[in-house]
Amino acid sequence: MVTTPTENVTKGLEDVIAGTTSICTINPANESLLYRGYSATELAEHAIFEEVIHLLVEGRLPKKRELKRVVKLLVQERKLPKKLVKVLKQLPDTANPMSVLRTAVSFLGAIEDNKQYSIDETKQIAYSLIGKLPFALMTWYHVSRGQSVPKVTKTRSYAARFLQLVTGREPDELEERIMNASLILYAEHEFNASTFSARVVTSTLSDIYSAVTAAIGALKGPLHGGANEAAMELILKFSSPEDAERGIMDMLSKKQKIMGFGHRVYKKGDSRSYVMKHYSKDLAERKNQTKLFEIAEAIEKTVKAQKGLFPNADFYSAVAYYLMGVPIPLYTPIFVLSRMSGWSAHILEQQSDNRLIRPRALYHGPQQLDYVPNDRR
Ligand SMILES: CC(C)(COP(=O)(O)OP(=O)(O)OC[C@H]1O[C@@H](n2cnc3c(N)ncnc32)[C@H](O)[C@@H]1OP(=O)(O)O)[C@@H](O)C(=O)NCCC(=O)NCCS
């Protein structure tokens, strides 16, 4: 017998426990983010992104030899199939880079066997996608602008390779460290909208390509991944900290949302944002662009004073990317490159202990209407 749900509904599923995971949690005592038990901010300070990929995908930090293997594998996997390059070249330069990534993953899935993948095969595809996506994105980006794709030094880190692909120059040590930290901090965040989308798709016994395609679609929205770009566009509108304060007061009086602020889960502050604030300050000083940082800080102070809201991970990441010369439309795609590791871990976790995710809805519509034939309506 079909049961009728009668429970109250929590809009947006806020605070609803929708499953179990051993990948990530937020420590309720201090709101710190933990990846498999390790503090994400500590990892951002001490680890390299490749270590965190291993931690999330394999369930533990790699030994020296294992880390070498992951680093090598990701370098090898950067090679794109010719058919994909052909597709990327056909996409217009006006395409949204998130749509480019979504298309790239979907196309890679379409040229595969289309069989049901074992857990090991899913894992191999995960590493392959993590290795390929920066090259797919930047191939489209440069080629569609009539530029050649910068050659990258094979031996450097994932973070350095990506920056070099974007800017065409070798990043300095501080830039590499900041991009590395940002990739680590964005890597995983429990049952956020994109990860949950990936798990729902996986739960139907669909494949990792489909799950990641869905996740990228979810991350594209401005309430999720898209906030870092909107935050930067906002910061750039202001000419001084005073101008920023006035502008933000005006926006808040019109009940407009300030992108890069607030969070569904964190209520006291986002630990990731403190790390990125510290780094963007260092970078601003190094690049003699302290005014930009001061404007960002004035926005932070005003939003905090007026609404009690704090910056989330997106706000100061945006400032750091800008100072490193990353074009704004690539900010949300960086989130994809990073979150691929978290999505992969969740897809594998769902696949290894699966039950179809299929919630119910509380119905508010009409009941038992009589059908009136079309010619009598
Ligand atoms: C992240 C976010 C979607 C969380 O949303 P949520 O839990 O559904 O919270 P709500 O949107 O219901 O907001 C609750 C209240 O705070 C206000 N608020 C939340 N974020 C705000 C923001 N960034 N700027 C201004 N007001 C904000 C809302 O207007 C609402 O006020 P009200 O009760 O007077 O109507 C929301 O904070 C937001 O839209 N932030 C901007 C986008 C962003 O930075 N996203 C990245 C998330 S990591």
Ligand as a Chemical Component Dictionary entry (heavy atoms), coordinates in Angstrom:
data_LIG
# 
_chem_comp.id                   LIG 
_chem_comp.type                 NON-POLYMER 
_chem_comp.pdbx_formal_charge   0 
_chem_comp.three_letter_code    LIG 
# 
loop_
_chem_comp_atom.comp_id 
_chem_comp_atom.atom_id 
_chem_comp_atom.alt_atom_id 
_chem_comp_atom.type_symbol 
_chem_comp_atom.charge 
_chem_comp_atom.model_Cartn_x 
_chem_comp_atom.model_Cartn_y 
_chem_comp_atom.model_Cartn_z 
_chem_comp_atom.pdbx_ordinal 
LIG C1  C1  C 0 24.418 30.440 1.252  1  
LIG C2  C2  C 0 22.934 30.775 1.326  2  
LIG C3  C3  C 0 22.271 30.296 0.025  3  
LIG C4  C4  C 0 22.318 30.064 2.524  4  
LIG O1  O1  O 0 20.973 30.234 2.371  5  
LIG P1  P1  P 0 19.845 29.837 3.415  6  
LIG O2  O2  O 0 20.367 28.966 4.475  7  
LIG O3  O3  O 0 18.733 29.335 2.575  8  
LIG O4  O4  O 0 19.528 31.212 4.078  9  
LIG P2  P2  P 0 18.488 32.259 3.521  10 
LIG O5  O5  O 0 18.781 32.584 2.107  11 
LIG O6  O6  O 0 17.128 31.730 3.849  12 
LIG O7  O7  O 0 18.827 33.502 4.422  13 
LIG C5  C5  C 0 18.386 33.695 5.770  14 
LIG C6  C6  C 0 18.327 35.180 6.038  15 
LIG O8  O8  O 0 19.637 35.758 5.925  16 
LIG C7  C7  C 0 19.699 36.667 4.848  17 
LIG N1  N1  N 0 20.881 36.408 4.080  18 
LIG C8  C8  C 0 21.491 35.208 3.899  19 
LIG N2  N2  N 0 22.572 35.337 3.130  20 
LIG C9  C9  C 0 22.626 36.650 2.823  21 
LIG C10 C10 C 0 23.521 37.389 2.051  22 
LIG N3  N3  N 0 24.548 36.798 1.442  23 
LIG N4  N4  N 0 23.322 38.707 1.929  24 
LIG C11 C11 C 0 22.281 39.308 2.543  25 
LIG N5  N5  N 0 21.399 38.643 3.284  26 
LIG C12 C12 C 0 21.575 37.331 3.423  27 
LIG C13 C13 C 0 18.466 36.375 3.988  28 
LIG O9  O9  O 0 18.052 37.485 3.242  29 
LIG C14 C14 C 0 17.483 35.947 5.032  30 
LIG O10 O10 O 0 17.020 37.101 5.685  31 
LIG P3  P3  P 0 15.488 37.237 6.112  32 
LIG O11 O11 O 0 15.283 36.142 7.123  33 
LIG O12 O12 O 0 15.394 38.611 6.659  34 
LIG O13 O13 O 0 14.688 37.020 4.858  35 
LIG C15 C15 C 0 22.720 32.293 1.497  36 
LIG O14 O14 O 0 23.418 32.740 2.641  37 
LIG C16 C16 C 0 23.148 33.068 0.275  38 
LIG O15 O15 O 0 22.354 33.191 -0.677 39 
LIG N6  N6  N 0 24.418 33.593 0.246  40 
LIG C17 C17 C 0 24.905 34.266 -0.905 41 
LIG C18 C18 C 0 25.369 33.249 -1.929 42 
LIG C19 C19 C 0 26.636 32.569 -1.525 43 
LIG O16 O16 O 0 27.589 33.199 -1.082 44 
LIG N7  N7  N 0 26.666 31.248 -1.746 45 
LIG C20 C20 C 0 27.848 30.436 -1.454 46 
LIG C21 C21 C 0 27.543 29.467 -0.371 47 
LIG S1  S1  S 0 29.020 28.648 0.168  48 
# 
loop_
_chem_comp_bond.comp_id 
_chem_comp_bond.atom_id_1 
_chem_comp_bond.atom_id_2 
_chem_comp_bond.value_order 
_chem_comp_bond.pdbx_ordinal 
LIG C1  C2  SING 1  
LIG C2  C3  SING 2  
LIG C2  C4  SING 3  
LIG C2  C15 SING 4  
LIG C4  O1  SING 5  
LIG O1  P1  SING 6  
LIG P1  O2  DOUB 7  
LIG P1  O3  SING 8  
LIG P1  O4  SING 9  
LIG O4  P2  SING 10 
LIG P2  O5  DOUB 11 
LIG P2  O6  SING 12 
LIG P2  O7  SING 13 
LIG O7  C5  SING 14 
LIG C5  C6  SING 15 
LIG C6  O8  SING 16 
LIG C6  C14 SING 17 
LIG O8  C7  SING 18 
LIG C7  N1  SING 19 
LIG C7  C13 SING 20 
LIG N1  C8  SING 21 
LIG N1  C12 SING 22 
LIG C8  N2  DOUB 23 
LIG N2  C9  SING 24 
LIG C9  C10 SING 25 
LIG C9  C12 DOUB 26 
LIG C10 N3  SING 27 
LIG C10 N4  DOUB 28 
LIG N4  C11 SING 29 
LIG C11 N5  DOUB 30 
LIG N5  C12 SING 31 
LIG C13 O9  SING 32 
LIG C13 C14 SING 33 
LIG C14 O10 SING 34 
LIG O10 P3  SING 35 
LIG P3  O11 DOUB 36 
LIG P3  O12 SING 37 
LIG P3  O13 SING 38 
LIG C15 O14 SING 39 
LIG C15 C16 SING 40 
LIG C16 O15 DOUB 41 
LIG C16 N6  SING 42 
LIG N6  C17 SING 43 
LIG C17 C18 SING 44 
LIG C18 C19 SING 45 
LIG C19 O16 DOUB 46 
LIG C19 N7  SING 47 
LIG N7  C20 SING 48 
LIG C20 C21 SING 49 
LIG C21 S1  SING 50 
# 
